[in-house]
Amino acid sequence: MFDPVIAPSGTLLGLLQRGRGDGTLHALTAPRSEALAALNHCVLRDPRHDWQVENRSLYYARLYLDLHGGLEAIEAHLFDPEDVLDTDESRTGLALAVLGHLASYGRQDALHLLRRYAAQGANWAWALDELALRDDDAGLRSLAAPVLARFSTDAEGEAELAATVRDAFEPRPWRLWADDPRPAVAARVRAAQEAGSFDRWQRQMRPTGPRPGWSVQAVFDWAQQGMDRGAALHVPAARCLTAVAGPEDRPEIVRAARDGSDGARCTALRYLADTADPDALDLIEAAAANGSTAVVDAAVDAFERMRSVAAVDRARGWARRPDVLGEAAARVLACRGGTRDRDLVLAALREAVRGEGPDATTLWTLVDGAGRLGIVCAAPVLRHVYRETASSHLRGRAARALAATDPSFATGFAVECLWDCEETTREIAARHAETGDARVVDRLRRLAADPAEEAEVQTAVRSRIGPEGTAV
């Protein structure tokens, strides 16, 4: 899947793509046809950079309800001929998740569309998972025959069915079908369940990787073998060293960290950093200067995991370096530094936004650090990140940092955050939004009564609403 094209943050489409609360507020005041067109664009062309961790489905479903939007565009998308050609989950996953939320709100058209797609669509397993949470037993039983018909009755088809049953995210349909009154359905599903359980047991009995009694060199060789085939094994290999290595092996590990193969060097650096070896910091600095890309990445990652006072002191000296080690040092200070490190963290935050833009990976930690350290003068940069980032998770972190640094947050961004796509951001807003705004009071009441809202958000909402429904 290609990276989505995100519209400017000042447009309705850009706001909705980002999942900002202002997107909902603007859509509700825009011409309905324009708002629905922008909403359908988002649902049919998933705008998330990481669709596995960013939330949008409940946000879009609520807007469909508020706009009384029909599902014709979603139906056409799901049953387009492209569904047969492009079976990637990311093409239809967001639309199916939106339908799932709409079904939970009582939209029967969404429920029927999910059933139809589960019977006919390429991404049927996702639709079945949505139905497993919302449909009744009769609805799920009606899908047993079309779903099982997807698997041939030869050995290959039965093996594929067993793997599907074993790996099902929501097991309810399969358990229901295992007790189906139709003997052919029940027998086939039960056989698949038994085969899947046996396969899982067999895999557990055939472990791969290091064994007790391996030498330090054997662990290094295993890590290098993984690197040769494109698998980064230095992290589990470092854990193996913890069990395998003794004090007498330290010279060998230090040599590997200095000039070993890439697999051995990454493993040794991780091990020495995790054990707070006195030479770890010097070896990390050397690796950052002369190592391969893999070694540099491993060295930086190992450094960021260190919790010692010596590591924080070294970070203060490295934070101004114009390389990845300097960036890592700023992140260490953001996580574990003190008030004396505010200027270094602020400088790194500004440089990251200036040099890499509002979606730079390093911003996640730096934004958290600005809030943790209470860097009040970072508020303008944090507001910029909040407005412009395409990542709803990073925006949530910016909101949390603004709550700690920006006196205007309660009457500004906190209000729109009540409509944000991320539940953690809505929780922050529920705790901070100024209730003098009538929109805030009404929204808090709606969130408190919404059965789809997360428990953490509703707990925060209840802390702001008195026993008689008055805001506090």
Secondary structure, DSSP 8 states (H G I E B T S, - for coil): --------TTSHHHHHHHT-HHHHHHHHHS-HHHHHHHHHHHHHS---SSTTT---HHHHHHHHHHHT--SHHHHHHHTSTHHHH---HHHHHHHHHHHHHHHHTT-HHHHHHHHHHHHH-TTHHHHHHHHHHH--HHHHHTTHHHHHTTS-SSHHHHHHHHHHHHT-SS-HHHHHHHT-SSHHHHHHHHHHHHHHHHHHHHHHTS--S--TT--HHHHHHHHHHHHHTT---HHHHHHHHHHH--GGGHHHHHHHHHHS-HHHHHHHHHHHHHTT-TTHHHHHHHHHHH--HHHHHHHHHHHHH--SHHHHHHHHHHTT-SSHHHHHHHHHHHHH--GGGHHHHHHHHHHHHHHH-TT-TTHHHHHHHHHHTT-GGGHHHHHHHHHH-S-HHHHHHHHHHHHHH-TTGGGTHHHHHTT-SSHHHHHHHHHHS-TTSHHHHHHHHHHHH-TTS-HHHHHHHHTTB-TTS-B-
